[in-house]
Amino acid sequence: MSRARVFIASSLDGFIAGPNDELDWLSGHEGVEDTFTPFFQQIGAMLMGRRTFDVVRGFEGEWPYGETPILVATNRPLSTQRESVQGVRGNITELVDQAKQAARDRDVYVDGGALIRSAMDEGLIDELTVTVIPIVLGEGIPLFAGATRRHQLELLGTRAIGAGLVELVYAPRP
């Protein structure tokens, strides 16, 4: 059965992007291994917020998700040249269910601050991997601010990555 998983980086002060969606602070860390590729090899579909999609679409270089189905949660028209990308609507439970259907027997990657918080609030996230980057941004887009309730988490693992990054893997406690 598919699991809904989060894989995201956060500044030490809890931001996933700068105030203008900047992500430049994520790069340039010495000795950092590629942790995304092994994670993404387990993913059958991705549920992505529209704001996140707009930021990722602006990246230079190759599309980072190959032909993996990407479901973009949006209420606005979505134009894309990629057959693997489609706009979807509904409440968070419906969106996660659609992503699980698209993923078949593989896992679903939930990405985007608002989607992550909504999915957590509804008890739909099975695992969270948060990589803490050793930088204090001071302001930006918070990862968990706006959650509608408290979430108790169980630590599944930790790992130092490169020069000062720490990967934390959690599962929600029942």
C-alpha positions as CSV (number, residue, x, y, z in Angstrom):
1,M,0.0,0.0,0.0
2,S,1.2,3.5,-0.8
3,R,2.5,5.7,1.9
4,A,2.3,9.5,1.8
5,R,5.8,10.9,2.6
6,V,7.4,14.3,3.0
7,F,11.0,15.1,2.0
8,I,12.0,18.7,2.6
9,A,14.8,20.9,3.7
10,S,14.4,23.6,6.4
11,S,16.6,26.3,7.7
12,L,17.6,26.0,11.3
13,D,14.9,28.6,12.1
14,G,12.2,26.6,10.4
15,F,11.8,28.1,6.9
16,I,11.5,26.2,3.7
17,A,12.1,29.2,1.4
18,G,13.1,32.8,1.7
19,P,10.4,35.5,1.8
20,N,10.3,35.7,-2.0
21,D,10.5,31.9,-2.4
22,E,14.3,32.0,-2.7
23,L,16.0,28.6,-2.5
24,D,19.6,29.7,-3.1
25,W,20.5,29.0,0.5
26,L,20.0,25.2,-0.2
27,S,23.1,24.9,-2.4
28,G,26.8,25.3,-1.8
29,H,27.3,23.0,1.2
30,E,30.5,21.0,1.2
31,G,30.4,17.2,1.2
32,V,26.7,16.9,0.9
33,E,25.6,13.6,-0.6
34,D,22.6,13.2,-2.9
35,T,19.8,12.1,-0.6
36,F,17.0,13.0,-2.9
37,T,17.7,10.4,-5.7
38,P,17.4,7.4,-3.4
39,F,14.2,8.8,-1.8
40,F,12.7,9.7,-5.2
41,Q,13.3,6.2,-6.6
42,Q,10.6,4.9,-4.2
43,I,8.1,7.5,-5.4
44,G,5.3,6.6,-7.8
45,A,3.6,10.1,-7.9
46,M,4.0,13.5,-6.4
47,L,1.4,15.8,-5.0
48,M,2.7,19.3,-5.2
49,G,1.3,22.7,-4.3
50,R,0.8,25.3,-7.0
51,R,3.2,27.8,-5.4
52,T,5.9,25.1,-5.2
53,F,5.2,24.0,-8.8
54,D,5.6,27.6,-10.0
55,V,9.0,27.9,-8.2
56,V,10.3,24.5,-9.5
57,R,9.1,25.2,-13.1
58,G,11.4,28.3,-13.0
59,F,14.6,26.2,-12.3
60,E,17.2,26.0,-15.0
61,G,18.3,22.6,-16.2
62,E,16.5,19.4,-16.6
63,W,13.1,18.8,-15.1
64,P,14.0,17.0,-11.8
65,Y,11.1,14.6,-11.7
66,G,11.5,12.8,-15.0
67,E,8.2,11.1,-16.1
68,T,6.9,10.6,-12.6
69,P,3.2,11.7,-12.4
70,I,3.0,15.2,-10.8
71,L,-0.4,16.2,-9.5
72,V,-0.4,20.0,-8.9
73,A,-3.1,21.1,-6.4
74,T,-4.5,24.3,-7.8
75,N,-7.7,26.3,-8.4
76,R,-6.2,28.2,-11.3
77,P,-5.7,27.0,-14.9
78,L,-2.4,25.1,-15.2
79,S,-0.5,25.3,-18.5
80,T,2.4,22.9,-18.9
81,Q,4.1,21.2,-21.8
82,R,4.7,18.1,-19.7
83,E,2.3,15.1,-20.1
84,S,3.3,13.9,-16.6
85,V,2.0,17.1,-14.9
86,Q,-1.7,17.7,-14.3
87,G,-3.7,20.1,-12.2
88,V,-6.0,18.6,-9.6
89,R,-8.7,20.0,-7.2
90,G,-10.4,18.8,-4.1
91,N,-9.9,18.6,-0.4
92,I,-6.6,17.2,1.0
93,T,-8.0,13.7,1.5
94,E,-9.2,13.6,-2.1
95,L,-5.9,14.9,-3.4
96,V,-3.8,12.4,-1.5
97,D,-6.2,9.6,-2.7
98,Q,-5.7,10.7,-6.3
99,A,-2.0,10.8,-5.8
100,K,-2.0,7.3,-4.3
101,Q,-4.0,6.0,-7.3
102,A,-1.5,7.6,-9.7
103,A,1.4,6.1,-7.6
104,R,-0.1,2.6,-7.8
105,D,1.9,0.5,-5.4
106,R,4.7,3.0,-4.8
107,D,4.8,5.9,-2.4
108,V,3.5,9.5,-2.8
109,Y,5.7,12.5,-2.3
110,V,3.8,15.4,-0.8
111,D,5.6,18.7,-1.4
112,G,4.7,22.3,-0.5
113,G,4.3,23.9,2.9
114,A,0.5,24.4,2.8
115,L,-0.1,20.9,1.4
116,I,2.2,19.3,4.0
117,R,0.4,21.1,6.9
118,S,-3.0,20.2,5.6
119,A,-2.1,16.5,5.1
120,M,-0.6,16.4,8.5
121,D,-3.6,18.0,10.1
122,E,-5.8,15.3,8.5
123,G,-3.5,12.5,9.6
124,L,-2.5,11.6,6.0
125,I,1.3,11.7,6.3
126,D,3.1,8.5,7.1
127,E,6.7,9.7,7.2
128,L,8.5,13.0,7.3
129,T,12.1,13.5,6.3
130,V,13.4,17.0,7.2
131,T,16.9,18.0,6.4
132,V,18.0,20.9,8.6
133,I,20.4,23.2,6.8
134,P,22.8,25.2,9.1
135,I,21.6,28.6,8.2
136,V,19.3,31.1,9.9
137,L,17.2,33.0,7.4
138,G,15.3,35.2,9.8
139,E,12.2,35.3,7.7
140,G,10.6,33.3,4.9
141,I,8.0,30.6,4.2
142,P,7.6,28.5,7.4
143,L,7.3,24.8,7.3
144,F,4.8,24.1,10.1
145,A,3.4,27.5,11.0
146,G,-0.4,27.4,10.5
147,A,-0.9,23.7,11.5
148,T,-4.3,23.5,13.1
149,R,-3.3,21.1,15.9
150,R,-0.3,19.7,17.6
151,H,1.5,16.7,16.1
152,Q,3.4,14.3,18.2
153,L,6.2,12.6,16.1
154,E,8.3,9.6,16.7
155,L,12.0,9.8,15.6
156,L,12.8,7.0,13.2
157,G,16.4,8.1,12.5
158,T,19.0,10.8,12.2
159,R,22.0,11.2,10.0
160,A,24.7,13.9,9.6
161,I,25.1,14.8,5.9
162,G,28.2,16.7,4.8
163,A,29.3,19.8,6.6
164,G,26.6,20.4,9.2
165,L,23.4,19.2,7.6
166,V,21.2,16.9,9.7
167,E,18.6,14.6,8.2
168,L,15.7,13.8,10.6
169,V,13.1,11.1,9.8
170,Y,9.9,11.0,11.7
171,A,6.6,9.2,11.7
172,P,3.4,10.6,13.3
173,R,2.5,9.0,16.6
174,P,-0.9,7.4,16.7
